[in-house]
């Protein structure tokens, strides 16, 4: 299932997420905006991982003095997706 998640508190404005409904495996992640090298790296690293594993690794990561980050926003988006 492909979902677009609007981020809050980050340079990236949205994340396009494709998760396999049957397995919970991430097929693809694409950040709209943000630091291209970092967001491309995150996308590449999490491809093929289970959403739950990504959440446990990325949730709570902060960017500088911000209360969130692009990785944390990805974790929040995945949490919403797997609740459905």
PyMOL Python script that loads the backbone (N, CA, C, O; Angstrom):
from pymol import cmd

cmd.read_pdbstr("""\
ATOM      1  N   UNK A   1       0.845  -1.171   0.000  1.00  0.00           N
ATOM      2  CA  UNK A   1       0.000   0.000   0.000  1.00  0.00           C
ATOM      3  C   UNK A   1       0.894   1.238   0.000  1.00  0.00           C
ATOM      4  O   UNK A   1       1.823   1.342   0.800  1.00  0.00           O
ATOM      5  N   UNK A   2       0.613   2.150  -0.878  1.00  0.00           N
ATOM      6  CA  UNK A   2       1.393   3.382  -0.955  1.00  0.00           C
ATOM      7  C   UNK A   2       0.640   4.489  -0.214  1.00  0.00           C
ATOM      8  O   UNK A   2      -0.560   4.685  -0.409  1.00  0.00           O
ATOM      9  N   UNK A   3       1.376   5.209   0.642  1.00  0.00           N
ATOM     10  CA  UNK A   3       0.803   6.259   1.469  1.00  0.00           C
ATOM     11  C   UNK A   3       1.706   7.478   1.416  1.00  0.00           C
ATOM     12  O   UNK A   3       2.927   7.345   1.343  1.00  0.00           O
ATOM     13  N   UNK A   4       1.115   8.664   1.451  1.00  0.00           N
ATOM     14  CA  UNK A   4       1.887   9.896   1.577  1.00  0.00           C
ATOM     15  C   UNK A   4       1.607  10.468   2.963  1.00  0.00           C
ATOM     16  O   UNK A   4       0.458  10.720   3.325  1.00  0.00           O
ATOM     17  N   UNK A   5       2.678  10.668   3.731  1.00  0.00           N
ATOM     18  CA  UNK A   5       2.599  11.172   5.098  1.00  0.00           C
ATOM     19  C   UNK A   5       3.175  12.579   5.117  1.00  0.00           C
ATOM     20  O   UNK A   5       4.321  12.783   4.718  1.00  0.00           O
ATOM     21  N   UNK A   6       2.391  13.553   5.576  1.00  0.00           N
ATOM     22  CA  UNK A   6       2.873  14.925   5.708  1.00  0.00           C
ATOM     23  C   UNK A   6       3.634  15.045   7.020  1.00  0.00           C
ATOM     24  O   UNK A   6       3.090  14.767   8.089  1.00  0.00           O
ATOM     25  N   UNK A   7       4.894  15.459   6.936  1.00  0.00           N
ATOM     26  CA  UNK A   7       5.749  15.555   8.116  1.00  0.00           C
ATOM     27  C   UNK A   7       5.495  16.855   8.864  1.00  0.00           C
ATOM     28  O   UNK A   7       4.910  17.799   8.332  1.00  0.00           O
ATOM     29  N   UNK A   8       5.953  16.879  10.117  1.00  0.00           N
ATOM     30  CA  UNK A   8       5.834  18.072  10.963  1.00  0.00           C
ATOM     31  C   UNK A   8       7.161  18.294  11.661  1.00  0.00           C
ATOM     32  O   UNK A   8       7.713  17.370  12.259  1.00  0.00           O
ATOM     33  N   UNK A   9       7.677  19.511  11.590  1.00  0.00           N
ATOM     34  CA  UNK A   9       8.881  19.868  12.324  1.00  0.00           C
ATOM     35  C   UNK A   9      10.188  19.472  11.660  1.00  0.00           C
ATOM     36  O   UNK A   9      11.234  19.466  12.309  1.00  0.00           O
ATOM     37  N   UNK A  10      10.141  19.140  10.370  1.00  0.00           N
ATOM     38  CA  UNK A  10      11.365  18.762   9.656  1.00  0.00           C
ATOM     39  C   UNK A  10      11.477  19.534   8.346  1.00  0.00           C
ATOM     40  O   UNK A  10      10.519  20.161   7.894  1.00  0.00           O
ATOM     41  N   UNK A  11      12.647  19.479   7.754  1.00  0.00           N
ATOM     42  CA  UNK A  11      12.856  20.118   6.445  1.00  0.00           C
ATOM     43  C   UNK A  11      12.085  19.387   5.351  1.00  0.00           C
ATOM     44  O   UNK A  11      11.564  20.011   4.426  1.00  0.00           O
ATOM     45  N   UNK A  12      12.015  18.063   5.462  1.00  0.00           N
ATOM     46  CA  UNK A  12      11.212  17.281   4.511  1.00  0.00           C
ATOM     47  C   UNK A  12       9.744  17.630   4.741  1.00  0.00           C
ATOM     48  O   UNK A  12       9.300  17.758   5.882  1.00  0.00           O
ATOM     49  N   UNK A  13       9.011  17.780   3.668  1.00  0.00           N
ATOM     50  CA  UNK A  13       7.600  18.170   3.773  1.00  0.00           C
ATOM     51  C   UNK A  13       6.661  16.963   3.791  1.00  0.00           C
ATOM     52  O   UNK A  13       5.558  17.040   4.333  1.00  0.00           O
ATOM     53  N   UNK A  14       7.098  15.853   3.201  1.00  0.00           N
ATOM     54  CA  UNK A  14       6.260  14.657   3.131  1.00  0.00           C
ATOM     55  C   UNK A  14       7.150  13.444   2.869  1.00  0.00           C
ATOM     56  O   UNK A  14       8.300  13.563   2.445  1.00  0.00           O
ATOM     57  N   UNK A  15       6.572  12.272   3.140  1.00  0.00           N
ATOM     58  CA  UNK A  15       7.266  11.011   2.859  1.00  0.00           C
ATOM     59  C   UNK A  15       6.286  10.113   2.119  1.00  0.00           C
ATOM     60  O   UNK A  15       5.173   9.879   2.589  1.00  0.00           O
ATOM     61  N   UNK A  16       6.705   9.609   0.953  1.00  0.00           N
ATOM     62  CA  UNK A  16       5.912   8.640   0.218  1.00  0.00           C
ATOM     63  C   UNK A  16       6.411   7.255   0.647  1.00  0.00           C
ATOM     64  O   UNK A  16       7.597   6.947   0.529  1.00  0.00           O
ATOM     65  N   UNK A  17       5.503   6.442   1.137  1.00  0.00           N
ATOM     66  CA  UNK A  17       5.857   5.160   1.734  1.00  0.00           C
ATOM     67  C   UNK A  17       5.077   4.054   1.048  1.00  0.00           C
ATOM     68  O   UNK A  17       3.861   4.148   0.882  1.00  0.00           O
ATOM     69  N   UNK A  18       5.790   2.996   0.648  1.00  0.00           N
ATOM     70  CA  UNK A  18       5.148   1.820   0.053  1.00  0.00           C
ATOM     71  C   UNK A  18       5.495   0.615   0.924  1.00  0.00           C
ATOM     72  O   UNK A  18       6.644   0.175   0.966  1.00  0.00           O
ATOM     73  N   UNK A  19       4.477   0.084   1.623  1.00  0.00           N
ATOM     74  CA  UNK A  19       4.651  -1.066   2.508  1.00  0.00           C
ATOM     75  C   UNK A  19       3.789  -2.211   1.986  1.00  0.00           C
ATOM     76  O   UNK A  19       2.629  -2.008   1.628  1.00  0.00           O
ATOM     77  N   UNK A  20       4.357  -3.407   1.943  1.00  0.00           N
ATOM     78  CA  UNK A  20       3.610  -4.597   1.548  1.00  0.00           C
ATOM     79  C   UNK A  20       2.601  -4.922   2.645  1.00  0.00           C
ATOM     80  O   UNK A  20       2.983  -5.172   3.788  1.00  0.00           O
ATOM     81  N   UNK A  21       1.322  -4.917   2.302  1.00  0.00           N
ATOM     82  CA  UNK A  21       0.265  -5.145   3.284  1.00  0.00           C
ATOM     83  C   UNK A  21       0.352  -6.528   3.924  1.00  0.00           C
ATOM     84  O   UNK A  21       0.091  -6.675   5.118  1.00  0.00           O
ATOM     85  N   UNK A  22       0.711  -7.521   3.158  1.00  0.00           N
ATOM     86  CA  UNK A  22       0.724  -8.901   3.656  1.00  0.00           C
ATOM     87  C   UNK A  22       1.875  -9.165   4.618  1.00  0.00           C
ATOM     88  O   UNK A  22       1.705  -9.879   5.607  1.00  0.00           O
ATOM     89  N   UNK A  23       3.055  -8.589   4.335  1.00  0.00           N
ATOM     90  CA  UNK A  23       4.249  -8.920   5.126  1.00  0.00           C
ATOM     91  C   UNK A  23       4.707  -7.793   6.047  1.00  0.00           C
ATOM     92  O   UNK A  23       5.484  -8.032   6.970  1.00  0.00           O
ATOM     93  N   UNK A  24       4.239  -6.573   5.811  1.00  0.00           N
ATOM     94  CA  UNK A  24       4.703  -5.431   6.603  1.00  0.00           C
ATOM     95  C   UNK A  24       6.107  -4.992   6.226  1.00  0.00           C
ATOM     96  O   UNK A  24       6.757  -4.264   6.976  1.00  0.00           O
ATOM     97  N   UNK A  25       6.576  -5.435   5.064  1.00  0.00           N
ATOM     98  CA  UNK A  25       7.914  -5.105   4.588  1.00  0.00           C
ATOM     99  C   UNK A  25       7.879  -3.823   3.767  1.00  0.00           C
ATOM    100  O   UNK A  25       6.960  -3.596   2.980  1.00  0.00           O
ATOM    101  N   UNK A  26       8.890  -2.995   3.963  1.00  0.00           N
ATOM    102  CA  UNK A  26       8.967  -1.728   3.231  1.00  0.00           C
ATOM    103  C   UNK A  26       9.508  -1.978   1.831  1.00  0.00           C
ATOM    104  O   UNK A  26      10.606  -2.508   1.660  1.00  0.00           O
ATOM    105  N   UNK A  27       8.719  -1.586   0.831  1.00  0.00           N
ATOM    106  CA  UNK A  27       9.142  -1.709  -0.563  1.00  0.00           C
ATOM    107  C   UNK A  27       9.937  -0.493  -1.011  1.00  0.00           C
ATOM    108  O   UNK A  27      10.941  -0.622  -1.712  1.00  0.00           O
ATOM    109  N   UNK A  28       9.480   0.697  -0.602  1.00  0.00           N
ATOM    110  CA  UNK A  28      10.132   1.925  -1.051  1.00  0.00           C
ATOM    111  C   UNK A  28       9.753   3.084  -0.122  1.00  0.00           C
ATOM    112  O   UNK A  28       8.642   3.139   0.405  1.00  0.00           O
ATOM    113  N   UNK A  29      10.690   3.991   0.062  1.00  0.00           N
ATOM    114  CA  UNK A  29      10.480   5.224   0.821  1.00  0.00           C
ATOM    115  C   UNK A  29      11.058   6.359  -0.014  1.00  0.00           C
ATOM    116  O   UNK A  29      12.160   6.240  -0.550  1.00  0.00           O
ATOM    117  N   UNK A  30      10.321   7.456  -0.124  1.00  0.00           N
ATOM    118  CA  UNK A  30      10.838   8.632  -0.813  1.00  0.00           C
ATOM    119  C   UNK A  30      10.453   9.879  -0.018  1.00  0.00           C
ATOM    120  O   UNK A  30       9.272  10.148   0.201  1.00  0.00           O
ATOM    121  N   UNK A  31      11.466  10.637   0.410  1.00  0.00           N
ATOM    122  CA  UNK A  31      11.232  11.887   1.133  1.00  0.00           C
ATOM    123  C   UNK A  31      11.081  13.019   0.131  1.00  0.00           C
ATOM    124  O   UNK A  31      11.804  13.070  -0.865  1.00  0.00           O
ATOM    125  N   UNK A  32      10.144  13.930   0.387  1.00  0.00           N
ATOM    126  CA  UNK A  32       9.967  15.131  -0.426  1.00  0.00           C
ATOM    127  C   UNK A  32      10.611  16.271   0.350  1.00  0.00           C
ATOM    128  O   UNK A  32      10.045  16.768   1.324  1.00  0.00           O
ATOM    129  N   UNK A  33      11.789  16.679  -0.084  1.00  0.00           N
ATOM    130  CA  UNK A  33      12.531  17.715   0.614  1.00  0.00           C
ATOM    131  C   UNK A  33      13.481  17.091   1.617  1.00  0.00           C
ATOM    132  O   UNK A  33      13.671  15.874   1.637  1.00  0.00           O
ATOM    133  N   UNK A  34      14.071  17.926   2.440  1.00  0.00           N
ATOM    134  CA  UNK A  34      15.045  17.456   3.411  1.00  0.00           C
ATOM    135  C   UNK A  34      16.438  17.369   2.804  1.00  0.00           C
ATOM    136  O   UNK A  34      16.650  17.753   1.654  1.00  0.00           O
ATOM    137  N   UNK A  35      17.371  16.867   3.576  1.00  0.00           N
ATOM    138  CA  UNK A  35      18.762  16.715   3.121  1.00  0.00           C
ATOM    139  C   UNK A  35      18.857  15.490   2.226  1.00  0.00           C
ATOM    140  O   UNK A  35      18.750  14.363   2.709  1.00  0.00           O
ATOM    141  N   UNK A  36      19.054  15.691   0.954  1.00  0.00           N
ATOM    142  CA  UNK A  36      18.965  14.615  -0.027  1.00  0.00           C
ATOM    143  C   UNK A  36      19.866  13.425   0.312  1.00  0.00           C
ATOM    144  O   UNK A  36      19.428  12.278   0.220  1.00  0.00           O
ATOM    145  N   UNK A  37      21.096  13.678   0.697  1.00  0.00           N
ATOM    146  CA  UNK A  37      21.996  12.565   1.013  1.00  0.00           C
ATOM    147  C   UNK A  37      21.496  11.748   2.190  1.00  0.00           C
ATOM    148  O   UNK A  37      21.515  10.518   2.144  1.00  0.00           O
ATOM    149  N   UNK A  38      21.052  12.415   3.239  1.00  0.00           N
ATOM    150  CA  UNK A  38      20.555  11.716   4.423  1.00  0.00           C
ATOM    151  C   UNK A  38      19.257  10.964   4.140  1.00  0.00           C
ATOM    152  O   UNK A  38      19.121   9.797   4.507  1.00  0.00           O
ATOM    153  N   UNK A  39      18.316  11.621   3.497  1.00  0.00           N
ATOM    154  CA  UNK A  39      17.026  10.970   3.258  1.00  0.00           C
ATOM    155  C   UNK A  39      17.158   9.835   2.239  1.00  0.00           C
ATOM    156  O   UNK A  39      16.464   8.825   2.353  1.00  0.00           O
ATOM    157  N   UNK A  40      18.034   9.987   1.252  1.00  0.00           N
ATOM    158  CA  UNK A  40      18.281   8.896   0.303  1.00  0.00           C
ATOM    159  C   UNK A  40      18.930   7.716   1.012  1.00  0.00           C
ATOM    160  O   UNK A  40      18.610   6.561   0.730  1.00  0.00           O
ATOM    161  N   UNK A  41      19.837   8.007   1.928  1.00  0.00           N
ATOM    162  CA  UNK A  41      20.489   6.959   2.693  1.00  0.00           C
ATOM    163  C   UNK A  41      19.508   6.202   3.568  1.00  0.00           C
ATOM    164  O   UNK A  41      19.533   4.972   3.622  1.00  0.00           O
ATOM    165  N   UNK A  42      18.640   6.940   4.257  1.00  0.00           N
ATOM    166  CA  UNK A  42      17.614   6.303   5.093  1.00  0.00           C
ATOM    167  C   UNK A  42      16.733   5.411   4.231  1.00  0.00           C
ATOM    168  O   UNK A  42      16.452   4.268   4.592  1.00  0.00           O
ATOM    169  N   UNK A  43      16.302   5.932   3.097  1.00  0.00           N
ATOM    170  CA  UNK A  43      15.425   5.175   2.199  1.00  0.00           C
ATOM    171  C   UNK A  43      16.081   3.870   1.764  1.00  0.00           C
ATOM    172  O   UNK A  43      15.442   2.818   1.758  1.00  0.00           O
ATOM    173  N   UNK A  44      17.341   3.943   1.407  1.00  0.00           N
ATOM    174  CA  UNK A  44      18.062   2.756   0.961  1.00  0.00           C
ATOM    175  C   UNK A  44      18.241   1.746   2.094  1.00  0.00           C
ATOM    176  O   UNK A  44      18.095   0.542   1.888  1.00  0.00           O
ATOM    177  N   UNK A  45      18.553   2.238   3.277  1.00  0.00           N
ATOM    178  CA  UNK A  45      18.794   1.348   4.414  1.00  0.00           C
ATOM    179  C   UNK A  45      17.547   0.600   4.878  1.00  0.00           C
ATOM    180  O   UNK A  45      17.643  -0.560   5.281  1.00  0.00           O
ATOM    181  N   UNK A  46      16.384   1.238   4.830  1.00  0.00           N
ATOM    182  CA  UNK A  46      15.178   0.601   5.357  1.00  0.00           C
ATOM    183  C   UNK A  46      14.442  -0.259   4.330  1.00  0.00           C
ATOM    184  O   UNK A  46      13.553  -1.027   4.699  1.00  0.00           O
ATOM    185  N   UNK A  47      14.795  -0.143   3.056  1.00  0.00           N
ATOM    186  CA  UNK A  47      14.136  -0.946   2.028  1.00  0.00           C
ATOM    187  C   UNK A  47      14.343  -2.429   2.340  1.00  0.00           C
ATOM    188  O   UNK A  47      15.467  -2.880   2.555  1.00  0.00           O
ATOM    189  N   UNK A  48      13.250  -3.167   2.359  1.00  0.00           N
ATOM    190  CA  UNK A  48      13.299  -4.599   2.639  1.00  0.00           C
ATOM    191  C   UNK A  48      13.147  -4.946   4.112  1.00  0.00           C
ATOM    192  O   UNK A  48      13.036  -6.121   4.461  1.00  0.00           O
ATOM    193  N   UNK A  49      13.140  -3.939   4.983  1.00  0.00           N
ATOM    194  CA  UNK A  49      12.985  -4.180   6.420  1.00  0.00           C
ATOM    195  C   UNK A  49      11.510  -4.230   6.808  1.00  0.00           C
ATOM    196  O   UNK A  49      10.658  -3.684   6.106  1.00  0.00           O
ATOM    197  N   UNK A  50      11.215  -4.879   7.915  1.00  0.00           N
ATOM    198  CA  UNK A  50       9.868  -4.869   8.484  1.00  0.00           C
ATOM    199  C   UNK A  50       9.621  -3.495   9.112  1.00  0.00           C
ATOM    200  O   UNK A  50      10.517  -2.917   9.728  1.00  0.00           O
ATOM    201  N   UNK A  51       8.415  -2.985   8.953  1.00  0.00           N
ATOM    202  CA  UNK A  51       8.066  -1.670   9.485  1.00  0.00           C
ATOM    203  C   UNK A  51       8.326  -1.593  10.989  1.00  0.00           C
ATOM    204  O   UNK A  51       8.821  -0.575  11.472  1.00  0.00           O
ATOM    205  N   UNK A  52       8.003  -2.646  11.735  1.00  0.00           N
ATOM    206  CA  UNK A  52       8.200  -2.650  13.186  1.00  0.00           C
ATOM    207  C   UNK A  52       9.669  -2.475  13.553  1.00  0.00           C
ATOM    208  O   UNK A  52       9.991  -1.789  14.524  1.00  0.00           O
ATOM    209  N   UNK A  53      10.559  -3.093  12.781  1.00  0.00           N
ATOM    210  CA  UNK A  53      11.995  -2.978  13.042  1.00  0.00           C
ATOM    211  C   UNK A  53      12.489  -1.557  12.797  1.00  0.00           C
ATOM    212  O   UNK A  53      13.316  -1.042  13.548  1.00  0.00           O
ATOM    213  N   UNK A  54      11.979  -0.931  11.745  1.00  0.00           N
ATOM    214  CA  UNK A  54      12.362   0.448  11.435  1.00  0.00           C
ATOM    215  C   UNK A  54      11.877   1.377  12.537  1.00  0.00           C
ATOM    216  O   UNK A  54      12.614   2.268  12.960  1.00  0.00           O
ATOM    217  N   UNK A  55      10.657   1.184  13.004  1.00  0.00           N
ATOM    218  CA  UNK A  55      10.117   2.012  14.083  1.00  0.00           C
ATOM    219  C   UNK A  55      11.009   1.915  15.310  1.00  0.00           C
ATOM    220  O   UNK A  55      11.359   2.931  15.910  1.00  0.00           O
ATOM    221  N   UNK A  56      11.377   0.695  15.684  1.00  0.00           N
ATOM    222  CA  UNK A  56      12.170   0.521  16.903  1.00  0.00           C
ATOM    223  C   UNK A  56      13.552   1.156  16.793  1.00  0.00           C
ATOM    224  O   UNK A  56      14.132   1.548  17.806  1.00  0.00           O
ATOM    225  N   UNK A  57      14.082   1.261  15.593  1.00  0.00           N
ATOM    226  CA  UNK A  57      15.417   1.852  15.402  1.00  0.00           C
ATOM    227  C   UNK A  57      15.393   3.370  15.261  1.00  0.00           C
ATOM    228  O   UNK A  57      16.334   4.046  15.677  1.00  0.00           O
ATOM    229  N   UNK A  58      14.323   3.911  14.675  1.00  0.00           N
ATOM    230  CA  UNK A  58      14.329   5.333  14.319  1.00  0.00           C
ATOM    231  C   UNK A  58      13.486   6.232  15.218  1.00  0.00           C
ATOM    232  O   UNK A  58      13.719   7.439  15.272  1.00  0.00           O
ATOM    233  N   UNK A  59      12.526   5.671  15.914  1.00  0.00           N
ATOM    234  CA  UNK A  59      11.632   6.483  16.736  1.00  0.00           C
ATOM    235  C   UNK A  59      12.412   7.209  17.832  1.00  0.00           C
ATOM    236  O   UNK A  59      13.223   6.610  18.539  1.00  0.00           O
ATOM    237  N   UNK A  60      12.147   8.508  17.957  1.00  0.00           N
ATOM    238  CA  UNK A  60      12.766   9.307  19.006  1.00  0.00           C
ATOM    239  C   UNK A  60      14.057  10.006  18.612  1.00  0.00           C
ATOM    240  O   UNK A  60      14.594  10.785  19.399  1.00  0.00           O
ATOM    241  N   UNK A  61      14.568   9.746  17.412  1.00  0.00           N
ATOM    242  CA  UNK A  61      15.783  10.439  16.962  1.00  0.00           C
ATOM    243  C   UNK A  61      15.443  11.910  16.752  1.00  0.00           C
ATOM    244  O   UNK A  61      14.414  12.249  16.169  1.00  0.00           O
ATOM    245  N   UNK A  62      16.322  12.769  17.236  1.00  0.00           N
ATOM    246  CA  UNK A  62      16.105  14.214  17.122  1.00  0.00           C
ATOM    247  C   UNK A  62      17.132  14.824  16.170  1.00  0.00           C
ATOM    248  O   UNK A  62      18.224  14.289  15.980  1.00  0.00           O
ATOM    249  N   UNK A  63      16.754  15.955  15.580  1.00  0.00           N
ATOM    250  CA  UNK A  63      17.633  16.702  14.689  1.00  0.00           C
ATOM    251  C   UNK A  63      17.985  18.012  15.393  1.00  0.00           C
ATOM    252  O   UNK A  63      17.167  18.929  15.470  1.00  0.00           O
ATOM    253  N   UNK A  64      19.209  18.085  15.903  1.00  0.00           N
ATOM    254  CA  UNK A  64      19.621  19.290  16.619  1.00  0.00           C
ATOM    255  C   UNK A  64      18.729  19.546  17.810  1.00  0.00           C
ATOM    256  O   UNK A  64      18.527  18.666  18.647  1.00  0.00           O
ATOM    257  N   UNK A  65      18.188  20.765  17.887  1.00  0.00           N
ATOM    258  CA  UNK A  65      17.332  21.119  19.022  1.00  0.00           C
ATOM    259  C   UNK A  65      15.850  20.799  18.762  1.00  0.00           C
ATOM    260  O   UNK A  65      15.006  20.998  19.636  1.00  0.00           O
ATOM    261  N   UNK A  66      15.547  20.308  17.571  1.00  0.00           N
ATOM    262  CA  UNK A  66      14.160  19.956  17.242  1.00  0.00           C
ATOM    263  C   UNK A  66      13.737  18.730  18.039  1.00  0.00           C
ATOM    264  O   UNK A  66      14.573  17.914  18.429  1.00  0.00           O
ATOM    265  N   UNK A  67      12.448  18.607  18.277  1.00  0.00           N
ATOM    266  CA  UNK A  67      11.907  17.455  18.991  1.00  0.00           C
ATOM    267  C   UNK A  67      11.710  16.240  18.100  1.00  0.00           C
ATOM    268  O   UNK A  67      11.272  15.192  18.575  1.00  0.00           O
ATOM    269  N   UNK A  68      12.021  16.358  16.831  1.00  0.00           N
ATOM    270  CA  UNK A  68      11.818  15.280  15.876  1.00  0.00           C
ATOM    271  C   UNK A  68      12.912  15.336  14.822  1.00  0.00           C
ATOM    272  O   UNK A  68      13.824  16.158  14.913  1.00  0.00           O
ATOM    273  N   UNK A  69      12.826  14.472  13.830  1.00  0.00           N
ATOM    274  CA  UNK A  69      13.783  14.423  12.720  1.00  0.00           C
ATOM    275  C   UNK A  69      13.110  13.686  11.575  1.00  0.00           C
ATOM    276  O   UNK A  69      12.010  13.157  11.733  1.00  0.00           O
ATOM    277  N   UNK A  70      13.761  13.652  10.430  1.00  0.00           N
ATOM    278  CA  UNK A  70      13.209  12.881   9.311  1.00  0.00           C
ATOM    279  C   UNK A  70      13.093  11.400   9.669  1.00  0.00           C
ATOM    280  O   UNK A  70      12.065  10.794   9.369  1.00  0.00           O
ATOM    281  N   UNK A  71      14.114  10.783  10.305  1.00  0.00           N
ATOM    282  CA  UNK A  71      13.948   9.384  10.702  1.00  0.00           C
ATOM    283  C   UNK A  71      12.788   9.189  11.690  1.00  0.00           C
ATOM    284  O   UNK A  71      12.034   8.222  11.576  1.00  0.00           O
ATOM    285  N   UNK A  72      12.645  10.094  12.648  1.00  0.00           N
ATOM    286  CA  UNK A  72      11.555   9.988  13.613  1.00  0.00           C
ATOM    287  C   UNK A  72      10.209  10.137  12.920  1.00  0.00           C
ATOM    288  O   UNK A  72       9.265   9.419  13.249  1.00  0.00           O
ATOM    289  N   UNK A  73      10.104  11.052  11.972  1.00  0.00           N
ATOM    290  CA  UNK A  73       8.854  11.235  11.244  1.00  0.00           C
ATOM    291  C   UNK A  73       8.515   9.989  10.421  1.00  0.00           C
ATOM    292  O   UNK A  73       7.345   9.628  10.294  1.00  0.00           O
ATOM    293  N   UNK A  74       9.533   9.335   9.865  1.00  0.00           N
ATOM    294  CA  UNK A  74       9.304   8.078   9.160  1.00  0.00           C
ATOM    295  C   UNK A  74       8.748   7.037  10.125  1.00  0.00           C
ATOM    296  O   UNK A  74       7.805   6.321   9.787  1.00  0.00           O
ATOM    297  N   UNK A  75       9.319   6.948  11.318  1.00  0.00           N
ATOM    298  CA  UNK A  75       8.821   6.004  12.319  1.00  0.00           C
ATOM    299  C   UNK A  75       7.372   6.304  12.678  1.00  0.00           C
ATOM    300  O   UNK A  75       6.565   5.383  12.806  1.00  0.00           O
ATOM    301  N   UNK A  76       7.028   7.583  12.843  1.00  0.00           N
ATOM    302  CA  UNK A  76       5.653   7.969  13.167  1.00  0.00           C
ATOM    303  C   UNK A  76       4.693   7.584  12.029  1.00  0.00           C
ATOM    304  O   UNK A  76       3.586   7.103  12.269  1.00  0.00           O
ATOM    305  N   UNK A  77       5.141   7.806  10.794  1.00  0.00           N
ATOM    306  CA  UNK A  77       4.318   7.448   9.640  1.00  0.00           C
ATOM    307  C   UNK A  77       4.085   5.935   9.588  1.00  0.00           C
ATOM    308  O   UNK A  77       2.964   5.481   9.359  1.00  0.00           O
ATOM    309  N   UNK A  78       5.137   5.170   9.797  1.00  0.00           N
ATOM    310  CA  UNK A  78       5.006   3.707   9.769  1.00  0.00           C
ATOM    311  C   UNK A  78       4.099   3.223  10.893  1.00  0.00           C
ATOM    312  O   UNK A  78       3.324   2.286  10.705  1.00  0.00           O
ATOM    313  N   UNK A  79       4.190   3.846  12.042  1.00  0.00           N
ATOM    314  CA  UNK A  79       3.323   3.471  13.165  1.00  0.00           C
ATOM    315  C   UNK A  79       1.850   3.664  12.764  1.00  0.00           C
ATOM    316  O   UNK A  79       1.009   2.815  13.062  1.00  0.00           O
ATOM    317  N   UNK A  80       1.545   4.772  12.096  1.00  0.00           N
ATOM    318  CA  UNK A  80       0.167   5.012  11.638  1.00  0.00           C
ATOM    319  C   UNK A  80      -0.261   3.974  10.609  1.00  0.00           C
ATOM    320  O   UNK A  80      -1.397   3.500  10.636  1.00  0.00           O
ATOM    321  N   UNK A  81       0.645   3.622   9.704  1.00  0.00           N
ATOM    322  CA  UNK A  81       0.326   2.666   8.652  1.00  0.00           C
ATOM    323  C   UNK A  81       0.008   1.290   9.232  1.00  0.00           C
ATOM    324  O   UNK A  81      -0.965   0.656   8.822  1.00  0.00           O
ATOM    325  N   UNK A  82       0.817   0.826  10.178  1.00  0.00           N
ATOM    326  CA  UNK A  82       0.589  -0.528  10.688  1.00  0.00           C
ATOM    327  C   UNK A  82      -0.607  -0.595  11.643  1.00  0.00           C
ATOM    328  O   UNK A  82      -1.108  -1.683  11.928  1.00  0.00           O
ATOM    329  N   UNK A  83      -1.066   0.556  12.138  1.00  0.00           N
ATOM    330  CA  UNK A  83      -2.280   0.569  12.971  1.00  0.00           C
ATOM    331  C   UNK A  83      -3.531   0.279  12.141  1.00  0.00           C
ATOM    332  O   UNK A  83      -4.519  -0.243  12.657  1.00  0.00           O
ATOM    333  N   UNK A  84      -3.479   0.623  10.852  1.00  0.00           N
ATOM    334  CA  UNK A  84      -4.653   0.476   9.970  1.00  0.00           C
ATOM    335  C   UNK A  84      -4.928  -0.957   9.639  1.00  0.00           C
ATOM    336  O   UNK A  84      -5.876  -1.252   8.911  1.00  0.00           O
TER     337      UNK A  84
END
""", "prot")
cmd.dss("prot")
cmd.show_as("cartoon", "prot")
cmd.util.cbc("prot")
cmd.orient("prot")
